[in-house]
């Protein structure tokens, strides 16, 4: 890409995690011979990060006539220094395709609903397990890395479980997760001042959250919240059935693997 510094992209899914369509303004269209990217002033596309895969979908130009519309297929989305890059290709190669994506042009964004819903359910399931960990007397485990991709999702925790407890705790976690899912609870996310965010998260925030920041806090019902920049279900019940497939402890880290119904 050309290395031009663009303004930070406004993340529309921060305000509405369930919107699948929106409008934006093109800031630039970039290509390096092998990749093409659209940079917008705002986006509902979630870039890969935070353990969540990128959204896919398409961006379509706006025009007075239907035959003037050009569709750009979004195959990958990444964020760098706050700028979101929508990578992909034109659905049909036309001489004037790029002209529809010049700076200042208005475009409509469409996120693939099926992929977004699955990614959101998997991400929410991972955070639900954080709650369940506390509920089944494993509060000594500190949440760490999460991988919420369809191919083998898991969450990791600093701390261990004795080997003779692994199977019992696996069953307890699975039972607790499905109990909470069956009860349901509203899911919300808000950008808050640091002190308020800390209160929402049980009185403290992770050390990587700067005290002069305004973190986005995810909350499941009345349970303690946690910082998160991803997309999630509207209610815990939407996750569906959850299975804890394995718990492993190694080198001071406990890894909880899980799956959900397709």
N, C-alpha and C positions, 0 to 999 in steps of 0.2 A: 504494500500500500504506500501512498505517497508521503506519509509521515506528517501531514498537516495536522496541527492541533485543532480539535473541534471542541465546542462547548460540551459540558457534561450532559449526557442524555437523561431526560426526565423519565423515571420509571413509573408508568401509569398503573402497573399491577400493584404497586405499593398502596394505591388508593382503592383499587377494585381488583381483587385477585381472581374474580370470576368473569370479568369482561373478556370477550374473545374477538371483539372488533373495535377499532378506533380509527381516528384520523390523525395524521401527522404531517410535518413539513420536511422535505428533503433538505439536508444540509450539504451533502456531497455524495457522489457516486465514485467509488474507487476501484481500480483493478491493477493487478500486477502481472498480467499475462496468463496466470493460472487460476486466480481467484477474483471474484467480483463481490463488492460489499456496498450496501446502502447504509448511510448514516443519517439518522433522523433527529429532530429536536426532542421527540418523545416516543416511547414504545410500550406496547403491551407484551412484547416477546420477552420471555425470560431467558437470559443468557446462561450458558452452562456455568455452574459455580455453586458453592455451598452444598455440594453433594447432590445437586439436582441437575438432570440433563437439560439441554437447550430445547426451547420450543421450536417447532417448525410450522410452516404455513405458507402464506403468500402476501405480497404487497402489490396492490394494483393502482395504477395511475388514475387520476380523475380527469374527465373531459366532458365536453358537451355532448359528444356522440359516443355511442357504445363502441364503434369501431376504432375510436381513438385510444381506448384503454389498452394498457400494456401490463402484463402480469409478470412479476419477479418472484420466482419460487425460492422461499427461504429454507435452506437446508441445514444451516448451523447458525448459532448466535453466540457471540463472545463479547466480553467487556474488558476494556483496557483503559486504565486511568479514568474510569467513569464514563467513557464513551462506548456505546454499544454498536457493534458491527454486525449487520445482518448479511451473512454470506449465502450466496446461491447463484442462480442463473435465470435468464429470461426464459419464459415458457416457449416463446417463439422468437427466433432471431429475426429482427427487422432492422432496416437501415436507420429508422428513427427511434429505436427502443430507448437508447440512452437519453435522448432529448426529453423524454417524459419523466426522467429522474434527475433533472438538473436542479441546482440549488434554488430553493424557493417554491418548488412544485409541491402541490398537495397530493397526498396519497392515502389510500385506505389500507388498513392492516387487518389481516385475518389469521388468527392462530388456529392450528389444528386442534379441534376440540377433544378428540379421543386421546391423543398423546398428552395434552395438557392435563386432562382429568386423571390419567394413570399416574403421571409424574406427581401431581398434587396429592393423590391418595397415598402413594409410596412415601412421600416426604412427611405427610401428616402421621403416617403409621410409625415412622422413625421417632418423631417427637412424642407420640403417645407412649412408646416404650420407655422414654425418659421418665414419664410420670409413673408408669407401672413399676419401674425400678425402685422408686421411693416407696411405693405402696406395698411392696413385698419384702420390706426390711433389707433393702440393698442400698440404702442411702449413702453408704460409704463410697460407692462407685461414683466417680466424677465424669459427666458426659464429655466425650471427646469427638473424634471424627465420625462423620456419618456418610454413608454411600447409599443414595436413594434411587439407584438405577434399576431397571427391571431385571437385569442379569445378575442376580445375587445381592440384594440390598442387605445392609447391616449397619449397626451402630456400635461404636467402641467406647469403652469407659476405662478411665485410669483406676486401677484397683483390681482385686482378684476375688474369685469365689472358690472355695475349696472344692477339689475334684469330686468328693463324695456328695456335694450339694448341687452339682451342675444340672442333673436331670430333674431333680425336684424343683429347682428354681426355674428351669425351662417351662415346666408344666404350670407353675404358679404364674409366671409372666404371661403365658398364653391365655390362661383363664382370666386373669385380671384385665388384659387388653380387650378381650371379647366381651367381658362384662361392661366395661366402659363404653365400648362401641354400641352395645345393645341399649344402654341408657341414653346415649347421645348427649351432646353439649355443643353450644354455639362456639364457632372458631372465629377469632378476630385478630387483627394485627394493626398496631398503631405506632406512629413515630412520636416519641415522648422525650421530654427533658431527662437528663441523666438520673437525677434523684427520683423522679417519678417512675422511670423505667426500673430502677433498682427495687423500688417498693413492689412493683408488679412481679418481679422475679424473686420474691421471697426475702428481700432486704439487701441483696448484693448482685453485682454483675461480674461476668468473667473479666479477668485482668486485661484481655486484649481490647476491651471496650474503653475508648478514651473518655476521660471525665468531662471533657469539653464537647462531647458529641451528643447527638440526639438519636439514639438507637431505635430501630424498629423492633417492637416486642410482639411476639406471637403468644396468644392466650387461648387455652382450651377450657371453656366454661369458667369455673371458679378455681381451677388449678393454677399454681404458680406459672408465670410466663417465662419466656426465654427469648434471647435475641435471635432473629431469623430474617433473612432477606428473600425467602422463597415464596412459592405459591402453595396454597393449602385448600383443603375441602372447606365447605361452609359449615359443616356439622360433623362431629366425630363419627356419627352413624354412617356417613357416606363412605368411610374407609372400607366397610364391608368386613368379611371374616379375615382375621389375621392369624397366621401360624408362626410360632417361633421354631425355626427349623433346627437351630443348633446354638449352643453356648460353648465358647472355648476361652480358656484362660492361658496366657502365655506371656512371659517376660513383663509381668506387672500390668497387663492389659487384658480386659475381658471383652470379647467380641460376641455380640448377639446378632445372629443372622435371622432373617424373617422373610415371609412372603405374604401376599394378599391375593384374594380371588381376582382373576382377570376382570 
